[in-house]
């Protein structure tokens, strides 16, 4: 039997479709558990909709991501990335139920809720995914910021569509100078996201590597590069024309990057844990998601 007793349901409850979906998931889960965590910011929304259940416990997000046994994220890959950022440091697994356009990292569709029974039979496994550790260092070498990414770190110009200048280094050695719209440094998991859109390869998540993909490079020979995950990658802002560039992590958090600042990217010691119920392999999933 499974030792999963406390489950949190994470979604945007302000969207009626997702609220209804969350209640269907909760109804199924309540067959097996006595307590379901809901972010306290949505308590009034659920009460007004008259969908409260005795099993619901409304808690702050920070507390949920420290005390639950499983996060169930309802949505697309966005909800999975946010859940991974919060849950991974505490070692909490994540199960995704797709209500997005692609939902590549999710495991179930809303038509497959009967498979939730497998969790409580112990018929599941954890798919561990490598993450990036991302730091910003000033031109003086001071550490200004650090975070984790499951998909990618992107250095770009932000809202202005103008070419920028960057340097890429590996372990302190110059790899290349770029004139491009930006650079994407992706994990194998992130290879099917922004990196893919920019022309990068699809990488099996079992491989231990990073992929660096230039965005619209002003060059006939600039191509994606694959590095071992032991690399210490540095992306340096050498763009004199622009006052500030931007570092974006997993399409969510954005940070300013000034002239001379360097983004240092290494393999994190943390691994995201995605709960899997079905036995679909990597290539089956990318075929179903129409990547091929």
LOLUMSE-14968 format. One record per atom (N, C-alpha, C, CB): residue in one letter; x, y, z. Coordinates in steps of 0.02 Angstrom, whole numbers, padded with zeros to 5 digits, always signed. Atoms other than C-alpha are relative to their C-alpha. Glycine has a CB too. Layout:
! LOLUMSE-14968
aXYZ;...
This chain:
! LOLUMSE-14968
x+00041-00060+00000;x+00000+00000+00000;x+00043+00063+00000;x-00047+00000+00061;x-00037-00063+00004;x+00053+00180-00031;x+00002+00034+00069;x-00032+00046-00051;x-00005-00039-00062;x+00114+00288+00113;x-00020+00073-00011;x+00071-00004+00027;x+00023-00068+00015;x+00039+00443+00032;x-00067+00012+00035;x-00007+00011-00077;x+00059-00012-00041;x-00087+00512+00157;x-00027+00072-00008;x+00015-00013+00072;x+00019-00071+00005;x-00087+00702+00133;x+00015+00024-00070;x+00037+00044+00054;x-00007-00020+00070;x-00116+00770-00041;x-00024+00072-00009;x-00040-00048-00047;x+00019-00068+00016;x-00120+00949-00103;x-00022+00004-00073;x+00058+00049+00014;x+00022-00012+00069;x-00217+01003-00258;x+00015+00072-00017;x-00077-00016-00008;x-00022-00066+00021;x-00137+01151-00346;x-00026+00015-00070;x+00078+00005+00002;x+00024-00023+00065;x-00223+01243-00488;x-00024+00072+00009;x-00057-00046-00028;x+00029-00067-00004;x-00300+01412-00529;x-00075-00008+00011;x+00016+00042-00065;x+00070+00011-00018;x-00465+01396-00437;x-00046+00057-00023;x-00007-00009+00075;x+00041-00056+00024;x-00522+01564-00506;x-00029-00013-00070;x+00041+00064-00001;x+00026+00020+00065;x-00549+01481-00676;x-00051-00055+00011;x+00058-00023-00048;x+00054+00047-00015;x-00715+01390-00671;x+00015-00071-00023;x-00064+00024-00032;x-00016+00066+00027;x-00656+01247-00781;x+00049-00038+00045;x+00028+00006-00070;x-00049+00033-00042;x-00508+01212-00668;x-00027-00012+00071;x+00064+00043+00004;x+00033+00011-00064;x-00611+01233-00510;x-00041-00065-00003;x-00045+00060+00019;x+00041+00061+00008;x-00732+01100-00574;x+00043-00062-00005;x-00045+00006-00062;x-00046+00056+00007;x-00587+00988-00623;x+00030-00020+00068;x+00055+00016-00050;x-00030+00013-00066;x-00508+01005-00450;x-00049-00036+00045;x+00022+00065+00032;x+00050+00032-00042;x-00671+00954-00368;x-00010-00073-00021;x-00067+00038-00004;x+00005+00069+00024;x-00681+00798-00477;x+00060-00041+00025;x-00003-00002-00078;x-00060+00034-00025;x-00502+00753-00430;x-00007-00012+00075;x+00064+00041-00016;x+00008+00006-00072;x-00540+00786-00246;x-00049-00055+00018;x-00022+00067+00030;x+00050+00052-00013;x-00694+00675-00252;x+00031-00069-00006;x-00059+00007-00048;x-00033+00065+00009;x-00587+00532-00316;x+00050-00013+00056;x+00035-00003-00068;x-00052+00009-00051;x-00446+00561-00192;x-00030-00013+00069;x+00044+00061+00002;x+00032+00008-00066;x-00567+00569-00045;x-00023-00072+00013;x-00058+00046+00006;x+00013+00071-00011;x-00601+00384-00071;x+00057-00032+00038;x-00010-00035-00067;x-00060+00031-00028;x-00425+00355-00004;x+00032+00040+00057;x+00050-00010-00054;x-00033-00042-00050;x-00370+00503+00105;x-00052+00041+00037;x+00053+00045-00032;x+00046-00039-00042;x-00450+00605+00244;x+00016+00075+00001;x+00001-00026+00070;x-00019-00070-00002;x-00359+00769+00214;x+00030+00020-00067;x+00050+00014+00057;x-00024-00028+00063;x-00332+00870+00056;x+00016+00073+00012;x-00051-00008-00058;x-00022-00069-00010;x-00233+01032+00061;x-00019+00042-00060;x+00076+00003+00013;x+00018-00049+00051;x-00297+01182-00036;x+00033+00067+00020;x-00079+00008-00006;x-00028-00066-00018;x-00206+01352-00045;x-00054+00045+00031;x+00030+00035-00062;x+00049-00038-00037;x-00292+01466+00080;x-00028+00060-00038;x+00029+00022+00065;x+00024-00057+00039;x-00307+01607-00047;x-00063-00017-00040;x+00055+00024-00047;x+00059+00020+00039;x-00443+01506-00134;x-00058-00022+00044;x+00018-00056-00048;x+00053+00024-00045;x-00548+01468+00020;x-00066+00034-00016;x+00020+00014+00073;x+00062-00036+00013;x-00677+01605-00014;x-00031-00020-00066;x+00012+00075+00002;x+00024+00020+00065;x-00689+01554-00196;x-00037-00066+00003;x+00058-00004-00050;x+00031+00066-00006;x-00729+01374-00151;x-00064+00004+00042;x+00049-00050+00032;x+00060-00008-00042;x-00850+01426-00015;x-00057+00032-00039;x+00016+00043+00063;x+00053-00033+00039;x-00945+01543-00131;x-00030-00047-00052;x+00028+00062-00035;x+00024+00048+00050;x-00957+01404-00260;x-00035-00060+00032;x+00058-00024-00042;x+00032+00054-00038;x-01025+01289-00122;x+00029-00068-00018;x-00074+00000-00012;x-00035+00062+00017;x-00894+01159-00162;x+00046-00023+00055;x+00039+00010-00064;x-00042+00020-00056;x-00812+01145+00009;x-00016-00072+00020;x-00010+00048+00059;x+00007+00068-00026;x-00783+00970+00076;x+00031-00004+00069;x+00032-00052-00048;x-00027+00007-00068;x-00750+00914+00254;x+00074-00019-00001;x-00040-00053+00038;x-00070+00021+00004;x-00584+00842+00196;x+00048+00056-00017;x+00007-00056-00051;x-00043-00054+00022;x-00517+01011+00138;x+00032+00036+00060;x-00039+00050-00042;x-00036-00042-00048;x-00383+01099+00242;x+00033+00057-00039;x+00054-00041+00041;x-00025-00057+00037;x-00341+01275+00184;x+00063+00025+00036;x-00053+00057-00004;x-00064-00016-00031;x-00158+01317+00213;x+00040+00048-00045;x+00041-00064+00013;x-00045-00042+00041;x-00026+01445+00156;x+00041-00045-00047;x+00046+00043+00045;x-00038+00039+00049;x+00070+01388+00002;x+00066-00026+00029;x+00014+00042-00062;x-00064+00021-00027;x+00236+01384+00095;x-00008-00061+00046;x+00033+00057+00039;x+00012+00056-00044;x+00162+01266+00224;x-00018-00063-00039;x-00056+00016+00050;x+00019+00057+00042;x+00085+01155+00090;x+00062-00034-00028;x-00047+00022-00057;x-00059+00028+00032;x+00253+01134+00005;x+00052-00026+00049;x+00031+00052-00044;x-00044+00029-00050;x+00332+01079+00168;x-00030-00061+00033;x+00017+00051+00052;x+00032+00050-00042;x+00203+00961+00242;x-00042-00052-00037;x-00043+00034+00048;x+00041+00048+00036;x+00113+00867+00104;x+00042-00059-00025;x-00035+00033-00059;x-00034+00059+00026;x+00156+00694+00036;x+00001+00000-00076;x-00033-00063+00025;x+00006-00001+00073;x+00105+00731-00144;x-00034+00063-00022;x-00038-00062-00026;x+00032-00057+00033;x+00067+00883-00251;x-00034-00025-00063;x+00053+00056-00016;x+00036+00014+00063;x-00068+00858-00383;x-00011+00067-00034;x-00069-00037+00014;x+00006-00062+00037;x-00052+00998-00510;x-00047-00009-00059;x+00069+00024-00025;x+00050+00005+00054;x-00200+01027-00627;x+00011+00060-00046;x-00073-00001+00028;x-00014-00054+00048;x-00157+01128-00784;x+00047-00026-00053;x+00029+00062+00035;x-00049+00019+00049;x-00015+01126-00908;x+00069-00003+00030;x-00001+00048-00059;x-00068+00004-00024;x+00173+01127-00896;x+00018+00059+00046;x+00048-00002-00058;x-00013-00057-00044;x+00167+01299-00813;x-00011-00018+00073;x-00045+00058-00019;x+00013+00018-00070;x+00088+01229-00655;x+00050-00052+00024;x-00072-00028+00007;x-00050+00049-00019;x+00213+01086-00658;x+00067+00033+00017;x+00010-00051-00057;x-00063-00035-00013;x+00362+01204-00667;x-00002+00038+00066;x+00015+00049-00057;x+00007-00036-00064;x+00297+01311-00524;x+00001-00049+00058;x-00065+00042+00000;x+00001+00050-00053;x+00262+01156-00420;x+00069-00029+00011;x-00050-00055-00016;x-00067+00028-00006;x+00435+01086-00457;x+00046+00048+00037;x+00029-00016-00069;x-00043-00050-00033;x+00519+01248-00403;x-00011+00001+00076;x-00014+00070-00029;x+00016-00003-00072;x+00429+01243-00235;x+00008-00067+00035;x-00070+00025+00009;x+00003+00065-00033;x+00416+01056-00201;x+00067-00036+00002;x-00050-00043-00034;x-00062+00038+00005;x+00588+00993-00253;x+00046+00008+00060;x+00037+00021-00062;x-00044-00005-00059;x+00688+01066-00106;x-00022-00043+00058;x+00006+00071+00022;x+00026+00042-00054;x+00574+00969+00013;x-00007-00073-00021;x-00067+00026+00023;x+00003+00069+00023;x+00583+00810-00093;x-00071-00026-00012;x+00034-00043+00048;x+00070+00020+00008;x+00394+00809-00125;x-00013-00017-00074;x-00048+00055+00025;x+00015+00018+00070;x+00336+00717-00283;x-00060+00039-00026;x-00013-00074-00006;x+00053-00039+00034;x+00219+00798-00410;x-00034-00046-00051;x+00030+00063-00034;x+00039+00034+00051;x+00080+00720-00512;x-00037+00053-00040;x-00050-00051+00031;x+00033-00049+00043;x+00018+00821-00661;x-00061-00028-00034;x+00049+00027-00051;x+00060+00018+00037;x-00158+00813-00732;x-00011+00055-00051;x-00063-00008+00048;x-00003-00049+00054;x-00166+00898-00900;x-00066+00036-00014;x+00023-00034-00063;x+00054-00042+00026;x-00282+01042-00939;x+00030+00057-00041;x-00043+00028+00058;x-00034-00051+00041;x-00156+01140-01043;x-00001-00021-00073;x+00072+00010+00024;x-00001+00014+00072;x-00117+01142-01228;x+00043-00061-00016;x+00027+00061-00038;x-00044+00057+00014;x+00027+01016-01223;x+00005-00044+00062;x+00069+00024-00021;x-00004+00039-00062;x+00055+00962-01043;x+00050-00057-00006;x-00067-00027+00018;x-00049+00052+00012;x+00213+00868-01088;x+00022-00034+00065;x+00061+00029-00036;x-00024+00028-00063;x+00266+00844-00906;x-00056-00031+00041;x+00034+00052+00040;x+00056+00029-00039;x+00092+00796-00844;x-00006-00074-00015;x-00065+00036-00017;x+00005+00073+00006;x+00045+00614-00821;x-00069-00023-00023;x+00016-00032+00066;x+00067+00023+00014;x-00144+00601-00835;x-00041+00053-00037;x-00035-00020+00064;x+00052-00044+00026;x-00288+00675-00933;x-00060-00005+00046;x-00020-00020-00074;x+00059+00001-00044;x-00452+00717-00847;x-00044-00062-00012;x-00042+00063-00011;x+00038+00060+00014;x-00527+00563-00931;x+00032-00063+00031;x-00006-00010-00075;x-00036+00058-00027;x-00402+00451-00839;x+00003+00000+00077;x+00071-00001-00028;x-00002-00006-00073;x-00444+00489-00657;x-00007-00067+00035;x-00055+00047+00024;x+00005+00067-00031;x-00483+00306-00624;x+00069-00028+00016;x-00038-00048-00047;x-00069+00024-00012;x-00294+00278-00632;x+00029+00025+00066;x+00045+00020-00058;x-00024-00024-00065;x-00274+00376-00470;x-00001-00056+00052;x-00043+00058+00024;x+00001+00058-00045;x-00319+00212-00383;x+00069-00032+00007;x-00051-00052-00024;x-00066+00033+00000;x-00146+00148-00430;x+00047+00029+00052;x+00031+00005-00068;x-00044-00031-00050;x-00062+00273-00314;x-00007-00035+00066;x-00017+00075+00007;x+00013+00028-00067;x-00144+00195-00162;x+00008-00075+00002;x-00070+00019+00022;x-00021+00070+00003;x-00102+00021-00220;x+00076-00006-00001;x-00030-00035-00062;x-00073-00001+00004;x+00080+00073-00226;x+00026-00014-00070;x+00029-00051+00047;x-00019+00015+00069;x+00081+00049-00415;x+00019+00063-00037;x-00057-00037-00036;x-00026-00061+00032;x+00182+00201-00465;x+00076+00001+00007;x-00032+00064+00030;x-00072-00009-00009;x+00362+00256-00484;x+00015+00075-00006;x+00040-00041-00053;x-00020-00070+00002;x+00456+00420-00470;x+00051+00010-00056;x+00030+00022+00068;x-00043-00018+00057;x+00534+00493-00627;x+00041+00061+00022;x-00042+00015-00066;x-00042-00054-00026;x+00680+00598-00564;x+00031+00039-00059;x+00056-00027+00046;x-00024-00043+00054;x+00727+00746-00674;x+00053+00049+00026;x-00059+00039-00032;x-00055-00046-00018;x+00889+00847-00668;x-00023+00072-00003;x+00060-00011-00047;x+00015-00072-00002;x+00879+01032-00626;x+00065+00040-00006;x-00038+00018+00065;x-00056-00046+00004;x+00993+01181-00656;x+00004+00042+00064;x-00007+00046-00061;x-00011-00053-00049;x+01069+01292-00523;x+00023+00061-00039;x+00052-00021+00056;x-00012-00060+00039;x+01070+01469-00591;x+00020+00056+00047;x-00062+00020-00042;x-00024-00056-00041;x+01171+01613-00517;x+00015+00060-00044;x+00062-00021+00041;x-00024-00061+00033;x+01201+01793-00567;x+00058+00028+00040;x-00058+00054-00005;x-00059-00029-00032;x+01374+01861-00529;x+00015+00067-00034;x+00061-00047-00004;x-00016-00067+00026;x+01421+02044-00548;x+00068-00001-00032;x-00003+00052+00056;x-00066-00006+00032;x+01572+02105-00645;x+00056-00004+00051;x+00004+00066-00039;x-00050+00004-00053;x+01662+02108-00477;x+00002-00070+00032;x-00014+00051+00054;x+00000+00068-00026;x+01622+01925-00443;x-00046-00013+00057;x+00068-00018+00020;x+00047+00009-00055;x+01488+01954-00312;x-00061-00040-00023;x-00022+00069+00028;x+00059+00040+00015;x+01345+01829-00307;x-00062+00042+00016;x+00000-00067+00040;x+00058-00044-00009;x+01186+01933-00334;x-00065-00039+00008;x-00006+00046-00059;x+00063+00036+00001;x+01057+01795-00348;x+00012-00073-00017;x-00049+00031-00051;x-00004+00070+00020;x+01031+01606-00360;x-00070-00031+00002;x+00048-00040+00045;x+00065+00033+00004;x+00883+01494-00406;x+00009-00067-00035;x-00052+00044-00037;x+00000+00065+00034;x+00838+01325-00480;x-00047+00002-00060;x-00020-00056+00049;x+00043+00004+00060;x+00764+01282-00650;x-00007-00073-00020;x+00029+00042-00058;x+00012+00067+00026;x+00684+01123-00713;x+00006-00002-00076;x-00069-00025+00022;x-00003-00002+00073;x+00670+01176-00895;x+00061+00036-00027;x-00062+00034-00027;x-00053-00039+00032;x+00788+01316-00940;x+00012+00067+00034;x-00016+00011-00072;x-00016-00069-00015;x+00875+01480-00908;x+00011+00035-00066;x+00064+00006+00047;x-00002-00036+00064;x+00858+01610-01046;x+00027+00070+00013;x-00070+00004-00033;x-00024-00069-00001;x+00960+01768-01071;x-00021+00033-00066;x+00079+00004+00009;x+00026-00033+00059;x+00876+01889-01191;x-00010+00074+00015;x-00067-00032-00023;x+00008-00073-00006;x+00831+02071-01220;x-00067+00019+00032;x+00005+00032-00068;x+00065-00015-00030;x+00657+02057-01147;x-00051+00018-00054;x+00007+00057+00049;x+00054-00018+00046;x+00518+02149-01238;x+00024+00031-00065;x-00047+00049+00035;x-00026-00033+00060;x+00631+02235-01366;x+00031-00052-00047;x+00051+00054+00018;x-00026+00048+00049;x+00665+02133-01524;x+00062+00029-00033;x-00053-00017-00053;x-00062-00027+00025;x+00846+02186-01545;x+00057-00047+00017;x+00014+00071+00029;x-00056+00046-00010;x+01005+02084-01565;x+00044+00023+00058;x+00042-00007-00065;x-00043-00015-00057;x+01116+02073-01412;x+00066-00039-00008;x-00034-00018+00067;x-00066+00031+00002;x+01297+02022-01381;x+00012-00039+00065;x+00056+00053-00010;x-00012+00044-00057;x+01342+01877-01266;x+00063-00041-00012;x-00061-00045+00013;x-00055+00048+00002;x+01490+01767-01225;x-00021-00062+00038;x+00065+00030+00031;x+00011+00064-00034;x+01476+01583-01181;x+00067-00031+00018;x-00042-00048-00045;x-00062+00031-00024;x+01612+01504-01075;x-00017-00066+00034;x+00037+00047+00049;x+00005+00064-00034;x+01637+01327-01010;x+00061-00009+00043;x-00007-00060-00051;x-00055+00006-00047;x+01743+01309-00853;x+00052+00054-00010;x+00033-00069-00007;x-00044-00057+00007;x+01816+01481-00884;x+00030+00009-00068;x+00053-00004+00049;x-00028-00004+00068;x+01862+01448-01066;x-00053+00023-00050;x+00030-00068-00022;x+00048-00027+00048;x+01780+01544-01207;x-00021-00055-00049;x+00031+00060-00038;x+00029+00046+00050;x+01665+01435-01313;x-00017+00038-00063;x-00062-00036+00028;x+00021-00037+00059;x+01588+01565-01427;x-00026+00069+00021;x-00055-00038-00038;x+00032-00065-00007;x+01533+01745-01446;x-00062+00001-00045;x+00049+00059-00018;x+00063+00001+00037;x+01353+01770-01502;x-00027+00070-00012;x-00051-00042+00038;x+00046-00055+00014;x+01254+01905-01587;x-00066-00033-00017;x+00026+00048-00060;x+00063+00038+00007;x+01077+01841-01568;x-00053+00035+00041;x+00009-00074+00023;x+00053-00025-00043;x+00910+01875-01488;x+00008-00024+00071;x-00069-00021-00027;x-00012+00026-00068;x+00970+01773-01340;x+00028-00070-00002;x-00064+00001+00040;x-00024+00068-00007;x+01030+01605-01275;x-00046-00038+00049;x+00074-00001+00025;x+00037+00045-00044;x+00933+01459-01199;x+00047-00054+00025;x-00062-00030-00037;x-00038+00055-00030;x+01022+01341-01079;x-00052-00046+00032;x+00054+00024+00052;x+00055+00044-00020;x+00907+01190-01056;x+00025-00066+00027;x-00045-00012-00059;x-00009+00069-00022;x+00901+01027-00962;x-00030-00047-00054;x-00034-00012+00069;x+00035+00045+00046;x+00847+00870-01057;x-00076+00007+00005;x+00020-00072+00015;x+00072-00012-00008;x+00673+00900-00984;x-00021+00062-00039;x-00019+00008+00074;x+00015-00062+00034;x+00677+01077-01053;x+00014+00000-00074;x+00038+00056+00031;x-00015+00002+00071;x+00734+01020-01224;x-00063-00001-00043;x+00042-00062-00016;x+00063+00000+00039;x+00551+01003-01277;x-00039+00065+00010;x-00043-00059+00020;x+00034-00064-00013;x+00510+01182-01224;x+00029+00055-00044;x+00005+00020+00075;x-00025-00058+00038;x+00588+01349-01277;x+00058-00020-00046;x+00022+00056+00047;x-00058+00021+00040;x+00748+01265-01338;x-00023-00033-00065;x+00043-00049+00040;x+00026+00032+00060;x+00647+01159-01460;x-00026+00052-00049;x-00056-00050+00018;x+00026-00053+00043;x+00558+01314-01527;x+00055+00039-00034;x-00044+00047+00041;x-00057-00037+00028;x+00728+01395-01555;x+00043-00043-00045;x+00042+00028+00057;x-00038+00043+00046;x+00789+01247-01658;x+00045-00051+00034;x+00041+00041-00044;x-00041+00048-00036;x+00868+01140-01522;x-00025-00071-00007;x+00003+00018+00072;x+00019+00071+00007;x+00865+00949-01516;x-00045-00023+00057;x+00063-00043-00003;x+00036+00035-00054;x+00748+00837-01417;x+00049-00047+00033;x-00063-00038-00027;x-00049+00039-00037;x+00852+00754-01280;x-00036-00047+00048;x+00048+00046+00038;x+00028+00049-00047;x+00806+00595-01187;x+00018+00021+00072;x+00026-00072-00016;x-00015-00024-00069;x+00791+00643-01001;x+00046-00045+00039;x-00064+00007+00038;x-00048+00044-00034;x+00899+00494-00953;x+00072+00023-00012;x-00008-00072-00023;x-00067-00024+00015;x+01050+00584-01029;x+00021+00053+00049;x+00004+00026-00072;x-00028-00048-00048;x+01163+00687-00916;x+00035+00056-00039;x+00049-00035+00050;x-00029-00053+00042;x+01190+00847-01014;x-00041+00064+00005;x+00004-00023-00073;x+00034-00063+00011;x+01143+01028-01048;x+00000+00014-00075;x+00035+00059+00040;x+00002-00022+00069;x+01093+01103-01214;x-00002+00076-00002;x-00060-00030-00038;x-00001-00072+00009;x+01138+01282-01264;x-00024+00015-00071;x+00071+00030+00013;x+00030-00015+00065;x+01029+01348-01406;x-00004+00075-00011;x-00070-00032-00006;x+00006-00071+00015;x+01050+01521-01483;x-00069+00016-00029;x+00055+00023-00050;x+00065-00022+00025;x+00889+01616-01519;x+00012+00048-00058;x-00043+00034+00056;x-00007-00042+00061;x+00887+01687-01697;x+00070+00029-00006;x-00051+00056+00001;x-00068-00027+00004;x+01077+01701-01710;x+00013+00035-00066;x+00050-00056+00010;x-00019-00036+00060;x+01148+01826-01834;x+00064-00033-00027;x+00011+00077+00014;x-00057+00040+00021;x+01261+01691-01904;x-00025-00059-00041;x+00043-00024+00061;x+00018+00059+00039;x+01259+01551-02032;x+00025-00065+00031;x+00027+00007-00070;x-00031+00060-00028;x+01357+01431-01922;x-00017-00012+00073;x+00074+00005-00009;x+00018+00010-00070;x+01288+01455-01745;x-00052-00056+00006;x-00027+00066+00032;x+00044+00058-00008;x+01208+01290-01693;x-00006-00017+00075;x+00027-00060-00040;x+00005+00023-00070;x+01146+01212-01531;x+00061-00041+00020;x-00064-00042+00010;x-00057+00036-00027;x+01285+01141-01422;x-00021-00043+00060;x+00057+00049+00020;x+00014+00044-00057;x+01276+00993-01301;x+00062-00004+00044;x-00021-00071-00025;x-00055+00003-00048;x+01382+00996-01143;x-00015-00053+00052;x+00010+00069+00034;x+00012+00045-00056;x+01406+00865-01007;x-00025+00039+00060;x+00065-00039+00019;x+00028-00038-00056;x+01314+00910-00848;x+00051+00014+00055;x-00059-00037+00029;x-00055-00020-00045;x+01482+00924-00760;x+00027+00069-00018;x+00056-00052-00001;x-00025-00064+00024;x+01511+01085-00857;x-00021+00056+00048;x-00026+00015-00071;x+00018-00063-00034;x+01513+01256-00774;x-00008+00052-00055;x+00055+00022+00054;x+00014-00045+00056;x+01430+01364-00904;x-00009+00072+00025;x-00063-00023-00038;x+00007-00071-00016;x+01441+01553-00901;x-00024+00038-00062;x+00067+00030+00025;x+00026-00043+00054;x+01338+01672-01007;x+00011+00072+00023;x-00077-00015-00016;x-00019-00067-00022;x+01413+01846-00997;x-00032+00053-00044;x+00077+00008-00002;x+00029-00057+00035;x+01324+02007-01044;x+00056+00046-00024;x-00050+00039+00045;x-00051-00044+00029;x+01443+02098-01162;x-00033+00052-00046;x+00052-00041-00039;x+00038-00044+00045;x+01308+02205-01244;x+00004+00072+00025;x-00074-00023-00004;x-00010-00070-00019;x+01358+02388-01237;x-00061+00043-00016;x+00062+00028-00035;x+00056-00041+00024;x+01205+02455-01330;x-00059+00001+00047;x-00022-00023-00068;x+00059+00005-00042;x+01075+02395-01206;x+00017+00013+00073;x-00032-00070-00007;x-00012-00016-00070;x+01061+02461-01029;x-00004-00062+00044;x-00050+00052+00025;x+00010+00060-00041;x+01000+02296-00960;x-00029-00056-00043;x-00047+00015+00060;x+00030+00060+00029;x+00965+02119-01020;x-00040-00036+00054;x+00055-00047-00031;x+00044+00034-00048;x+00852+01992-00936;x+00014-00075+00001;x-00074+00013-00016;x-00004+00072-00012;x+00874+01819-00863;x-00070-00024+00020;x+00053-00018+00054;x+00065+00029-00016;x+00713+01717-00864;x+00009-00074+00016;x-00050+00010-00058;x-00007+00069-00023;x+00699+01553-00770;x-00067-00036-00006;x+00026-00002+00074;x+00060+00041+00010;x+00571+01423-00824;x-00060+00042-00023;x-00017-00036+00063;x+00054-00040+00027;x+00470+01558-00912;x-00039+00040+00052;x-00047-00042-00036;x+00037-00032-00055;x+00419+01633-00744;x+00037+00061+00027;x-00012-00050+00057;x-00036-00054-00034;x+00542+01735-00642;x+00050+00032-00047;x+00035-00026+00063;x-00046-00037+00043;x+00641+01871-00732;x+00043+00046+00043;x-00039+00040-00053;x-00048-00039-00039;x+00796+01960-00666;x+00043+00042-00046;x+00044-00046+00044;x-00041-00045+00040;x+00899+02107-00729;x+00072-00024-00004;x-00003+00071+00030;x-00068+00021+00013;x+01069+02074-00804;x+00036+00060-00032;x+00003-00064-00047;x-00034-00060+00022;x+01185+02224-00821;x+00066-00017-00036;x+00014+00047+00059;x-00062+00009+00037;x+01341+02247-00929;x+00054-00028+00047;x+00023+00066-00031;x-00052+00032-00040;x+01478+02132-00863;x-00026-00054+00047;x+00036+00052+00040;x+00028+00053-00042;x+01358+02024-00762;x+00005-00067-00037;x-00074+00016+00018;x-00006+00068+00028;x+01375+01836-00788;x-00051-00046+00032;x+00072-00027+00009;x+00044+00053-00024;x+01246+01698-00773;x+00041-00064+00002;x-00064-00007-00045;x-00037+00062-00010;x+01330+01542-00702;x-00050-00056+00008;x+00049+00005+00061;x+00049+00054+00001;x+01238+01380-00737;x+00036-00067+00011;x-00040+00000-00067;x-00029+00065-00015;x+01281+01212-00660;x-00057-00049+00016;x+00049+00005+00061;x+00049+00050-00019;x+01194+01050-00620;x-00017+00007+00074;x+00025-00071-00014;x+00021-00004-00070;x+01091+01062-00460;x+00005-00068+00033;x-00072+00027+00005;x+00002+00063-00038;x+01105+00932-00324;x-00072-00025+00009;x+00032+00010+00069;x+00070+00018-00007;x+00914+00934-00320;x-00026-00034-00064;x-00043+00061+00015;x+00034+00031+00056;x+00805+00825-00431;x-00075+00004+00011;x+00022-00074-00009;x+00073-00001-00003;x+00622+00852-00469;x-00026-00071-00005;x-00030+00044-00056;x+00029+00067-00001;x+00515+00699-00434;x-00070+00002-00030;x-00001-00029+00072;x+00065+00003+00033;x+00373+00670-00557;x-00030-00069+00011;x+00006+00017-00076;x+00032+00064-00014;x+00252+00534-00503;x-00031-00027-00064;x-00053+00007+00055;x+00024+00032+00061;x+00214+00413-00644;x-00043-00060+00018;x+00059-00021-00046;x+00046+00056-00010;x+00069+00291-00651;x+00000-00046-00062;x-00072+00025+00014;x+00000+00038+00063;x+00069+00238-00833;x+00071-00020-00019;x-00032+00042-00057;x-00066+00025+00022;x+00211+00145-00917;x+00020+00028-00068;x-00001-00075-00003;x-00018-00031+00063;x+00220+00261-01067;x+00074+00021+00001;x-00045+00061-00015;x-00070-00021+00001;x+00401+00285-01119;x+00006+00070-00030;x+00042-00051-00041;x-00014-00068+00022;x+00483+00449-01169;x-00023+00012-00072;x+00074+00016+00007;x+00014-00011+00071;x+00461+00425-01356;x-00074-00008-00016;x+00040-00048-00043;x+00073+00004+00008;x+00279+00372-01341;x-00031+00067+00016;x-00029-00055+00046;x+00029-00064-00022;x+00242+00534-01249;x+00013+00055-00052;x+00029+00021+00067;x-00013-00053+00048;x+00328+00645-01376;x-00036-00012-00067;x+00075+00008-00012;x+00042+00014+00059;x+00237+00555-01518;x-00072+00024+00012;x+00001-00075-00017;x+00069-00019-00015;x+00071+00583-01431;x-00009+00076+00004;x-00022-00031+00066;x+00003-00073-00005;x+00113+00767-01402;x+00018+00034-00067;x+00047+00024+00055;x-00011-00025+00068;x+00150+00784-01589;x+00067+00036-00009;x-00056+00045-00020;x-00066-00029+00012;x+00335+00828-01572;x+00032-00030-00062;x+00045-00011+00061;x-00026+00032+00061;x+00374+00704-01712;x-00051+00007-00055;x+00018-00076+00012;
